[in-house]
Amino acid sequence: MTLSAPMSVAGQVAIPGIIGGLGPLAHIRFEQILLERSCCRGAKCDQDYLEWVLINAAPMPDRTQSFKGQLPSCTPWLVQYGQRLQRAGADFLIVICNTAHIFYAQVQPQLSLPWIPLMQGTTQLIGEQFPAARRVGILATDGTLQAQLYHQSLEQFGLMPICPAVGSPMQKRIMQSIYHPQWGIKTTGSTVHYQALAVLTHAMHWLAAQGADVVIAGCTELSVGLVQITALPVPWIDPLTAIADITLDLAWGNRALGSLLAA
């Protein structure tokens, strides 16, 4: 049976396509934020919320290992999932994985719908919410740090990125908070282990000691973890919140897709 493209709700001008499952809680956290931000914008009933299409792309190779050449390239996977979402009716693409953006330059030319990246929107949100910030900490995977995904965006806005060196004891612990086979956030399902939370708390204090004014949760697992910690030495920015507001603006026609891509 062939399914036709979904019909949008009244007032919605574009349908987001979401590549989730990278890791297991990433798109769940993102969808929660979409609902929360919709409430802040006045949603009162089912029909006031967005229509979106989502694919759980859990089989995709690990993005950091792929970037390092330890696993096959994620490019064909991202292209395939993007094309499937377009056939399902999506008008633009959101990929709920920071490290996956390493493959943006190879993937976007093979898609006929635009992939809206996380990095620029996150940096713009820092400028809006923390205009006095000058030094920005980055908590992320080795792949995101090595590719300097946030470094490039921050430096374009005149901000100084601060992060632990790849291979350093601190960065190894951050990677454990994501990947540890017993207590990493990818491992423990809907419950974040206290050891992972302890690592993230320590990392935030370390970045504060290095002079960070604000910290980017540059990995969706870290977004899931940090939201559960109430007492931190510096504020943090969630890229999922930044992209959720952009998603809502595009879907409701409050922001032009063309102008966003040209920015």
Backbone as a ProteinNet text record, in pm:
[ID]
protein_1_A
[PRIMARY]
MTLSAPMSVAGQVAIPGIIGGLGPLAHIRFEQILLERSCCRGAKCDQDYLEWVLINAAPMPDRTQSFKGQLPSCTPWLVQYGQRLQRAGADFLIVICNTAHIFYAQVQPQLSLPWIPLMQGTTQLIGEQFPAARRVGILATDGTLQAQLYHQSLEQFGLMPICPAVGSPMQKRIMQSIYHPQWGIKTTGSTVHYQALAVLTHAMHWLAAQGADVVIAGCTELSVGLVQITALPVPWIDPLTAIADITLDLAWGNRALGSLLAA
[TERTIARY]
84.7	0	88	58.3	134	64.1	139.5	83.8	108.1	7.9	24.3	91.2	146.6	210.2	106.5	144.1	48.1	-1.3	-125.1	-178.9	-144.9	-98.2	-58.7	-180.4	-163	-270.7	-286.9	-403	-431.9	-326.3	-269.8	-170.2	-27	-6.2	130.1	169	286.2	327.4	437.2	503.2	610.7	615.3	648.2	652.1	797.3	836.9	972.8	987.7	1103.3	1143.2	1257.2	1246.6	1342	1411.7	1543.9	1623	1662	1603.1	1628.5	1698.9	1702	1764.4	1914.1	1971	2117.6	2162.3	2166.6	2125	1975.7	1946.8	1808.4	1714.5	1764.2	1678.9	1678.8	1761.4	1784.6	1657.5	1587.1	1468.6	1354	1353.7	1250.3	1265.3	1387.9	1415.5	1377.5	1409.5	1377.7	1226.9	1153.7	1008.4	946	1000.8	952.7	971.8	1087.8	1114.5	1020.2	995.7	900	763.3	720.1	590.9	593.7	703.3	715.5	717.7	794.6	803.3	671.1	598.1	466.4	371.4	378.9	297.1	329.7	459.5	499.9	444.9	421	367.7	215	151.8	7.6	-71.9	-6.2	-80.1	-174	-298.6	-400	-467.1	-460.9	-529.3	-446.1	-486.8	-410.3	-374.9	-473.4	-457.1	-364.2	-323.5	-230.3	-84.5	-60.8	76.1	114.2	244.3	295.6	266.7	257.6	270.4	417.1	475.9	611.3	623	727.1	755.6	893.5	904.5	1028	1066.6	1197	1247.5	1352.9	1342.7	1436.7	1554.1	1662.9	1775	1879.9	1834	1926.4	2030.3	2001	2103.2	2224.3	2217.6	2329.6	2458.1	2573.4	2699.5	2724.1	2799.4	2836.6	2909.7	2869.6	2920.2	3067.5	3110.4	3251.3	3339.8	3301.5	3381.3	3382.3	3272.5	3267.5	3362.3	3361.1	3450.6	3597.7	3628.2	3766.8	3806.6	3714.1	3743.2	3736.6	3686	3676	3550	3452.2	3328	3296.9	3207.3	3173.1	3117.4	3123.5	3074.5	2924.9	2886.4	2744.8	2674	2749.7	2689.3	2575.5	2594.6	2481.6	2361.7	2385.7	2275.1	2192.4	2261.7	2192.3	2116	2175.7	2107.7	1981.1	1993.8	1878.9	1766.2	1801.1	1697.9	1635	1715.8	1661.7	1564.3	1599.3	1511.2	1381.8	1390.5	1269.5	1175.7	1234	1151.2	1086.2	1160.2	1100	983.1	999.3	888.5	767.9	794.9	685.6	619.1	673.5	610.2	690.6	813.2	893	938.4	939.9	986.6	1126.9	1168.9	1306.1	1347.5	1478.5	1535.4	1606	1580.9	1652.9	1717.9	1847.5	1919.4	1956.2	1898.9	1917.3	2042.4	2154.4	2286.7	2386.9	2461.5	2560.9	2671.1	2725.4	2839.9	2804.3	2678.3	2636	2659	2668	2687.5	2825.7	2915.1	3042.6	3017.9	2910.4	2884.1	2793.3	2762	2667.8	2709.2	2834.8	2879.7	2867.6	2879.2	2866.5	2720.5	2637	2498.2	2407.6	2417.7	2321.5	2311.7	2422.5	2407.8	2331.1	2318.6	2247.5	2100.1	2057	1917.6	1851.6	1722.7	1649.7	1567	1579	1521.2	1634.9	1622.5	1733	1746.5	1869.4	1904.9	1940.9	1868.9	1893.8	1990.8	2114.1	2213.5	2192.2	2251.3	2236.1	2326.3	2442.1	2549.2	2520.7	2479.6	2460.3	2347.6	2236.6	2125.5	2163.6	2248.7	2294.9	2379.4	2469.7	2554.7	2470.7	2372.3	2284.9	2206.3	2164	2090.2	2178.7	2307	2399.6	2405.8	2414.4	2419.3	2294.8	2179.2	2053.2	2038	2071.2	2047.9	2164.3	2284.7	2404.2	2491.1	2441.7	2515	2651.4	2672	2801.8	2902.1	2859.1	2948.4	3057.7	3177.6	3290.9	3361.2	3357.1	3423.8	3315.6	3310.5	3202.9	3262.4	3220.8	3265.6	3188.9	3253.1	3190.8	3208.9	3097.8	3098.3	3048.2	3126.9	3089.3	3168.5	3135.7	3212.1	3347.5	3436.1	3566.1	3547.5	3450.9	3430.6	3390.6	3297.8	3252.9	3366.3	3447.2	3559.8	3666.7	3700.6	3805.2	3763.5	3636.7	3587.6	3565.4	3573.3	3558.9	3424.9	3320.5	3190.1	3143.4	3156.7	3114.3	3222.8	3347.8	3456.1	3433.4	3402.2	3387	3273.8	3160	3044.9	3071.3	3129.3	3156.2	3254.7	3361.3	3463.5	3408.6	3313.7	3251	3174.7	3126.7	3053	3143.5	3273.7	3367.8	3375.9	3335.3	3339	3455.7	3510.1	3623.9	3577.4	3600.2	3561.9	3661.7	3611	3692.6	3643.6	3735.6	3696.1	3817	3793.5	3905.8	3966.8	4094.5	4163	4119.8	4102.3	4071.7	4185.7	4152	4252.4	4292.8	4251	4282.9	4197.8	4241.4	4159.4	4017.3	3999.9	3866.4	3780.7	3834.9	3755.7	3724.2	3816.1	3789	3671.7	3663.4	3551.9	3420.4	3426.2	3305	3257.3	3350.7	3313.7	3255.7	3308.9	3252.2	3109.1	3081.7	2945.8	2845.7	2894	2808.9	2807.1	2926.8	2942.5	2969.1	2992.2	3031.9	2930.5	2977.4	2884	2795.5	2828.6	2741.8	2661.5	2724.2	2655.6	2652.7	2695.1	2685.4	2540.1	2515.3	2378.5	2317.6	2400.8	2349.3	2305.2	2357.7	2337.6	2215.9	2186.1	2094.7	1948.8	1916.7	1777.4	1723.9	1603	1537	1588.1	1674.2	1730	1876.4	1915	2055.3	2123.6	2232.8	2303.2	2371.3	2378.3	2437.9	2584.7	2656.7	2797	2810	2720.3	2722.6	2693.4	2597.5	2565.6	2683	2752.8	2869	2979.2	3001	3102.2	3065.4	2939.7	2897.3	2906.7	2873.2	2886.2	3031.8	3121.2	3265.3	3315	3268.9	3312.5	3265.9	3145.9	3096	3179.2	3216.7	3303.7	3441.1	3491.4	3621.1	3614.5	3508.9	3494.9	3478.3	3405.6	3391.5	3527.1	3610.6	3744.6	3832.9	3802.5	3878.9	3828.1	3723.2	3672.4	3550.2	3485.6	3366.4	3252.7	3190.3	3073.7	2945	2942.7	2827.8	2882.8	2807.1	2854.7	2750.9	2798.6	2712.8	2711.3	2592.8	2578.6	2585.3	2706.3	2728.3	2714.5	2631.5	2598.9	2460.5	2374	2236.8	2229.1	2321.3	2323.7	2351.8	2437.7	2470.1	2351.9	2273	2149.3	2056.4	2045.6	1960.5	2010.3	2144.2	2200.5	2194.2	2235.5	2246.8	2112	2005.5	1874.5	1831.4	1896.8	1862.3	1945.9	2039.1	2126.6	2080.5	2050.5	1991.5	2095.1	2207.5	2306.6	2434	2456.4	2575.3	2641.7	2774.3	2845.6	2824.7	2789	2763.6	2641.1	2571.2	2456.3	2499.8	2407.7	2437	2327.8	2365.8	2275.8	2251.3	2124.8	2089	2064.8	2147.5	2121.8	1984.1	1928.4	1795.9	1689	1707.9	1614.9	1628.1	1751.3	1773.2	1707.8	1728	1673.7	1523.3	1471.9	1326.7	1257.8	1310.6	1249.5	1259.1	1371.7	1385.3	1284.8	1269.3	1174.2	1032.5	993.2	859.7	842.4	943.7	935.1	918.4	996.9	988.4	854.4	810.5	687.7	565.2	563.9	449.1	463.6	574.7	593.1	638.6	691	740	883.7	946.7	1083.8	1093.1	1157.1	1168.8	1284.6	1259.2	1363.2	1479.7	1450.8	1557.1	1650.1	1593.3	1677.3	1760.2	1706.6	1781.7	1901.3	1883.2	1993.4	2096.5	2054.7	2149.2	2226.3	2180	2242.3	2381.9
-119.4	0	124.1	218.3	342.7	449.1	512.2	617.2	752.1	835.6	971.3	1058	1170.1	1263	1317	1338.2	1385.4	1526	1554.9	1689	1768.8	1891.3	1971.3	2030.4	2061.1	2123.3	2267.9	2325.1	2461.7	2557.8	2637.4	2736.5	2689	2559.9	2508.7	2509.4	2565.5	2581.2	2484.6	2419.2	2325.2	2216.6	2096.5	1981.6	1945	1944.1	1901.3	1749.5	1708.6	1568.5	1553.1	1460.1	1445.8	1311.4	1312.6	1190.4	1176.4	1078.6	1055.9	923.7	883.7	757.7	762.4	883.1	898.4	978.5	928.8	802.2	789.2	685.5	642.2	748.2	835.9	936.2	1069.9	1082.8	1214.7	1275.8	1202.5	1261.9	1273.3	1188.4	1199.6	1331.2	1363.9	1493.1	1608	1595.1	1701.3	1720	1610.4	1621.1	1682.6	1649.5	1712.3	1863.7	1905.9	2049.3	2114.4	2047.6	2102.1	2125	2028.9	2043.3	2156.9	2163.8	2269.1	2407.2	2421.8	2551.7	2588.2	2486.9	2512.8	2565	2507.1	2556.6	2701.6	2734.4	2872.4	2967.8	2916.1	2998.7	2998.9	2931	2941.2	2820.6	2706.2	2587.1	2543.4	2513.4	2478.6	2344	2295.7	2171.1	2095.6	1973.1	1889.5	1964.2	2034.9	2096.5	2218.3	2263.1	2375.5	2332.1	2200.8	2149.6	2114.5	2104.6	2074.4	1931	1915.6	1784.4	1767.7	1654.4	1625.4	1477.2	1441.3	1300.6	1268.7	1150.2	1112.2	970.5	949.3	815.1	785.6	668.3	627.6	556.6	630.3	582.7	508.9	429.4	360.4	273	210.3	125.6	201.1	333.1	409.2	387.3	375.2	360.3	477.2	451.3	557.6	667.3	791.4	901.6	931.9	926.1	951.8	843.9	717.1	607.5	613.3	654.2	671.4	781.5	893.2	1004.5	963.7	879.6	833.7	722.5	675.1	568.4	429.7	418.8	289.2	213.2	283.7	224.7	288.7	229.1	287.9	429.2	503.3	640.8	647.1	750	773.6	844.3	891.8	970.4	897.6	774.4	710.1	684	661.9	642	769.4	881.7	1009.2	1046.2	1019.4	1046.1	960.7	832.1	741.8	784.1	814.6	854.6	987.3	1081.1	1208.4	1190.8	1104.2	1078.9	1011.4	920.8	854.5	953.8	1047.2	1148.9	1240.8	1273.4	1357.1	1285.1	1157.3	1082	1075.3	1085	1085	1221.4	1323.4	1454.5	1565.5	1538.3	1641.4	1748.2	1872.6	1986.2	2031.1	2002.6	2031.2	1927.4	1918.7	1809.2	1861.3	1793.8	1818.6	1686.1	1688.2	1567.6	1584.3	1498.2	1513.5	1437.6	1487.4	1438.3	1544.2	1594.7	1697.7	1643.3	1526.1	1472.1	1439.1	1405.1	1374.6	1492.2	1613.2	1730.9	1733.1	1646.3	1630	1596	1525.1	1474	1566.5	1682.7	1775.1	1807.9	1841.9	1886.7	1777.6	1651.5	1540.7	1501.5	1522.2	1476.3	1577.9	1705	1804	1807.6	1801.2	1805.2	1685.9	1578.9	1461	1460.3	1565	1576.7	1694	1683.7	1795.2	1871.8	1833.5	1914.5	1964.1	2083	2140.6	2079.6	2053.2	2009.5	2136	2162.2	2281.1	2243.6	2293	2250.5	2313.2	2249.1	2291.9	2409.2	2419.3	2501.2	2650.4	2702.2	2846.2	2893.4	2818.3	2855.9	2856.7	2761.8	2755.9	2878.3	2913.9	3030.8	3158.5	3168.5	3286.1	3293.8	3177.9	3175.9	3223.3	3188.6	3237.5	3390.4	3444.7	3589.8	3657.8	3593.2	3650.6	3639.8	3524.9	3501.2	3544.7	3543.9	3578.9	3676	3798	3892.1	3931.7	3915.5	3951.5	3837.1	3719.4	3602.7	3622.7	3583.7	3590.8	3455.6	3373.7	3243	3135.5	3044.4	2945.1	2805.4	2733.3	2596.1	2502.6	2394	2293.9	2156.9	2091.4	1950.6	1872.3	1777.4	1709.7	1580.6	1505.9	1385.5	1422	1324	1344.3	1389.7	1328.2	1362.5	1507.3	1555.4	1694.5	1791.3	1756.9	1843.9	1841.8	1724.5	1715.4	1785.7	1776.2	1844.3	1993	2036.9	2178.2	2236.5	2158.7	2202.4	2329.8	2333.1	2452.9	2559.3	2519.6	2618.1	2716.4	2663.7	2748.5	2848.5	2800.1	2888.7	2994.4	2954.3	3048.6	3155.9	3116.5	3213.3	3312.1	3268.2	3360.7	3470.8	3441.1	3539.7	3610.4	3590.9	3657.8	3598.6	3474	3405.7	3308.1	3289	3200.3	3064.3	2956.7	2823.5	2767.9	2698.9	2632.5	2489.3	2393.5	2253.3	2171.6	2056.3	1968.4	1910.6	1883	1825	1680.3	1641.8	1502.5	1414.3	1309.9	1222	1258.9	1377	1417.9	1339.2	1329.8	1258.6	1312.2	1444.3	1501.4	1457.1	1466.5	1428	1278.9	1198.7	1054.6	1027.6	1103.1	1084.6	1130.5	1239.3	1284.8	1179	1120.4	1013.8	894	865.5	756.8	786.8	913.1	948.1	920.4	920.1	891.3	742.5	678.9	546.6	432.9	460.2	352	237.3	112.6	0.5	-31.8	21.4	-1.6	123.9	242	360.7	479.4	458.8	565.9	595.3	717	760	681.9	638.3	554.6	417.3	375.2	239.1	224.6	326.2	307.9	340.3	358.7	379.9	512.5	510.1	634	689.1	614.2	659	694.6	815.5	856.3	816.6	741.9	688.8	801.6	784.4	888.8	912.2	808.6	828.5	920.6	906.5	995.7	1139	1156.4	1290.6	1350.1	1266.8	1314.9	1361.7	1287.2	1327.3	1460.9	1476.4	1601.1	1719.6	1698.5	1805.1	1846.8	1747.7	1776.8	1850.5	1808.4	1872.5	2018.1	2044	2182	2268.4	2214.6	2289.4	2313	2215.2	2230.4	2343.5	2345.7	2450.9	2588.1	2593.5	2719.9	2768.7	2674.7	2711.7	2761.4	2719.3	2766.8	2901.5	2953.4	3085.1	3086	2970.9	2966.6	3048.5	3132.4	3209.2	3130.4	3041.4	2956.6	2832.4	2722.2	2595.3	2539.7	2490.4	2423.7	2274.5	2217.2	2071.8	2018.9	1996.9	1965.3	1818.7	1747.2	1607.7	1583.8	1515.9	1500.9	1420	1326	1256.2	1352.9	1449.9	1546.9	1639.8	1670.2	1744.9	1668.3	1538	1452.6	1450.6	1448.3	1442.7	1575.9	1682.8	1811	1864.2	1832.1	1883.1	1826	1718.1	1656.1	1707.6	1799.8	1853.3	1994.7	2018.5	2146.9	2251.4	2210.3	2306.5	2296.1	2396.2	2398.5	2535.8	2541.3	2667	2772.6	2730.3	2823.9	2775	2863.8	2819.3	2739.5	2662.2	2585.5	2607.6	2590.7	2608.4	2472.6	2443.4	2318.3	2343.5	2289.1	2305.4	2255.2	2159.5	2109.3	2216.4	2302.5	2413.9	2514.7	2542.7	2637.3	2587.4	2459.9	2407.8	2386.8	2365.3	2352.6	2484.5	2595.3	2724.6	2754.5	2718.3	2736.8	2648.5	2525.5	2432.3	2488.3	2539.9	2597.9	2719.7	2804.4	2922.7	2883.5	2787	2744.5	2678.1	2592.2	2517.3	2607.7	2711.9	2802.7	2920.7	2927.3	3035.8	3165.8	3161.9	3282.8	3316.6	3227.1	3248.9	3188.3	3261	3212.1	3114.9	3000.7	2900.3	2950.8	3022.4	3073.3	3169	3258.7	3355.1	3287.8	3181.5	3108.6	3039.8	2976.2	2907.1	3005	3125.1	3224.4	3293.5	3277.3	3349.8	3299.9
0	0	0	-88.1	-96.4	-13.8	75.7	161.1	96.6	93.4	42.1	146.6	103.2	196.2	292.9	419.5	518.2	488	527.6	514.8	639.9	622.8	738.6	806.9	936.8	1012.1	966.4	996.7	954	1006.8	917.8	957.4	944.9	941.8	928.3	781.4	751.8	612.2	571.4	667.1	634.9	741.2	698.2	787.4	817.4	944.6	978.5	964.1	915.2	916.9	1015.4	1107.8	1217.3	1207.1	1199.8	1211.3	1357.6	1425.4	1567.4	1590.7	1716.9	1753.5	1767.8	1770.9	1771.5	1893.4	2017.9	2070.9	2100	2176.8	2193.2	2249.6	2337.4	2400.2	2327.2	2224.6	2165.7	2109.7	2025.2	1964.1	2064.1	2166.8	2269.9	2344	2381.4	2445.4	2352.2	2224.2	2129.1	2114.8	2105.7	2093	2218.4	2334.5	2457.4	2452.2	2403.6	2393.5	2292.8	2180.2	2082.9	2146.8	2228.1	2294.9	2397	2474.4	2575.1	2510.6	2402.6	2336.6	2267.9	2222	2165	2272.1	2391.6	2503.3	2533.9	2533	2560.2	2454.8	2335.1	2226	2222.5	2319	2330.4	2287	2260.4	2220.1	2333	2298.3	2397.3	2370.5	2246.2	2212.9	2109.7	2077.7	1985.2	1857.2	1803.1	1672	1672.9	1791.2	1802.2	1794.7	1793.1	1788.5	1645.1	1623	1490	1447.8	1317.5	1256.1	1215.1	1248.7	1201.5	1170.2	1095.6	1067.6	1122.5	1180.5	1249.6	1211.4	1198	1177.2	1284.1	1345.3	1449.6	1382.4	1362.8	1281.2	1363	1459	1549.5	1478.6	1363.1	1299.6	1244.2	1233.8	1176.1	1255.6	1189.5	1263.8	1359.1	1464.6	1557.4	1481.1	1503.5	1423.6	1450.8	1577.1	1607	1547.3	1563	1506.2	1354.5	1295.7	1150.9	1105.9	1176.7	1144.2	1153.9	1250.9	1269.9	1173.5	1091.1	997.2	1057.4	1178.7	1245.6	1205.2	1147.9	1098.6	962.5	885.1	755.2	768.6	660.6	659.5	687.4	762	789.3	674	576.5	468.2	398	349.3	279.8	369.7	497.7	591	605	623.7	639.4	512.5	396.7	270.4	259.5	290	280.3	373.7	498.7	593.6	553.5	505.8	460.8	344.8	250.2	136.5	179.5	275.8	324.9	393.8	469.1	534.3	431.3	326.3	222.7	155.9	127.6	67.8	161.4	291.8	389.7	404	336.6	338.6	402.5	447.2	514.1	415.1	463.1	383.7	421.2	542.9	584.3	686.8	710.3	788.3	911.9	1024.7	1149.4	1190.9	1216.1	1258.2	1405.6	1490.8	1634.7	1678.3	1631.7	1671.5	1631.2	1727.2	1696.5	1606.5	1641.4	1568.3	1424.3	1397.5	1260.6	1166.3	1221.9	1137.4	1071.8	1113.3	1042.9	895.9	867.9	734	652.9	708.1	643.8	500	479.3	346.9	242.2	282.3	188.6	166	268.8	263	192.8	228.5	179.8	26.8	-49.7	-196	-253.4	-176.4	-224.8	-184.2	-113.8	-70.9	-142.5	-167.9	-228	-125.9	2	108.8	197.3	255.7	331.6	471.1	509.9	644.4	722.4	830.2	912	1023.9	1022.2	1122	1258.7	1358.7	1497.5	1535.8	1474.8	1531	1527.3	1413.1	1403.4	1494.2	1496.5	1583	1729.9	1768.6	1907.1	1941.3	1852.6	1876.2	1880.8	1794.1	1796.8	1927	1977.4	2104.3	2219.6	2216.4	2318.9	2313.3	2192.3	2178.1	2231.2	2214.5	2261.3	2412.5	2467.4	2610.1	2698.2	2643.3	2722.3	2642.2	2620.6	2535	2589.5	2720.6	2778.7	2772.6	2731.9	2728.5	2624.6	2660.2	2568.4	2553.2	2657.9	2656.4	2672.9	2576.7	2572.5	2583.4	2686.8	2703.1	2611.1	2571.3	2484.7	2547.9	2578.3	2616.8	2496.9	2447.1	2323.3	2309.4	2204.3	2172.6	2113.5	2108.9	2043.8	1899.3	1828.7	1688.4	1669.5	1750.3	1739.5	1770.7	1872.7	1907.5	1798.6	1749	1646.5	1517.7	1482	1362.3	1384.3	1510.8	1548.4	1498.6	1511.8	1462.5	1532	1664.7	1737.8	1738.5	1731	1726.2	1612.1	1494.1	1376.3	1393.7	1442	1458.9	1565.7	1678	1786.3	1743.3	1675.6	1635	1533	1449.1	1354.5	1426.4	1547.3	1626.9	1727.8	1717	1805.9	1944.5	1960.8	2090.1	2095.9	2215.4	2233.8	2284	2207.5	2254.3	2355.1	2456.2	2557.8	2569.5	2562.3	2576.2	2620.9	2681.3	2714.5	2587.8	2592.7	2477.2	2456.6	2331.5	2301.5	2351.6	2424.7	2483.4	2624.4	2670.7	2807.5	2906.1	3032.7	3132.1	3140.8	3134.9	3143.6	3025.4	2903	2786.1	2786.2	2834.6	2844.2	2937.5	3047	3139.6	3076.5	3001.2	2932.7	2833.5	2760.5	2667	2742	2860.4	2939.7	2982.2	3013.9	3054.4	2942.1	2819.2	2704.6	2671.8	2670.8	2611	2709.2	2836.7	2927.6	2921.5	2910.4	2890.1	3009.1	3127.9	3243.4	3281.4	3278.7	3329	3232.6	3108.7	3009.8	2972.9	2928.4	2900.4	2784.3	2689.1	2581.5	2632.1	2746.4	2795.6	2884.5	2963.5	3077.1	3045.4	2918.5	2882.2	2932.9	2986	3025.9	3158.5	3228.9	3356.9	3338.5	3376	3368.7	3499.4	3490.3	3607.2	3684.5	3815.6	3899.4	3864.3	3816.7	3780	3659.2	3563.3	3447.5	3490.7	3579.7	3628.9	3705.7	3781.9	3857	3762.2	3653.8	3555.4	3492.3	3455	3390.9	3487	3611	3710.8	3724.5	3733.9	3745.2	3620.5	3502.8	3378.8	3373	3421.1	3422.7	3516.6	3631	3722.2	3659.4	3586.4	3519.3	3416.1	3336	3235.8	3300.8	3412.1	3484.8	3533	3580.2	3627.7	3513.8	3390.8	3274.3	3224.1	3288	3252.1	3163.4	3145.5	3060.3	3122.4	3041.9	3086	3069.8	2972.8	2943.5	2873.6	2877.5	2822.8	2725.6	2612.2	2514.6	2543.6	2553.4	2561.3	2418.4	2368.6	2228.1	2193.4	2266.4	2238.5	2296.4	2222.7	2270.6	2398.9	2420.9	2549.8	2663.7	2638.8	2742.9	2769.8	2666.9	2689	2782.1	2759.5	2842.6	2986.3	3005.3	3139.5	3212.8	3147.3	3216	3263.1	3192	3232.6	3367	3410.7	3538.6	3655.5	3627.7	3732.8	3766.5	3893.1	3932.6	3973	4029.5	4079.5	3996.3	3909.9	3826	3838.3	3819.8	3843.6	3735.6	3614.9	3504.7	3428.1	3358.9	3279.7	3157.6	3103.2	2982.2	2879	2752.9	2639	2575.2	2549	2484.7	2336.1	2246.6	2102.5	2060	2135.9	2100.3	2121.8	2219.8	2239.2	2124.8	2086.1	1975.8	1847.9	1815	1689.5	1700.3	1820.7	1836.7	1801.8	1847.7	1815.6	1666.1	1605.4	1460.5	1386.5	1434.1	1373.3	1377.9	1493	1506.6	1415.2	1410.6	1324.5	1177.9	1133	993.1	963.2	1054.4	1030.7	1027	1111.2	1116.4	1020.9	950.2	854.4	916	1039.2	1104.8	1066.8	996.3	949.4	810.2	717.2	580	569.7	512.5	497.1	415	308.2	222.1	292.7	372.4	444.9	551.1	612.9	713.7	652.3	537.4	471.7	418.8	386.6	334.5	443.8	572.2	682.4	710.7
[MASK]
+++++++++++++++++++++++++++++++++++++++++++++++++++++++++++++++++++++++++++++++++++++++++++++++++++++++++++++++++++++++++++++++++++++++++++++++++++++++++++++++++++++++++++++++++++++++++++++++++++++++++++++++++++++++++++++++++++++++++++++++++++++++++++++++++++++++

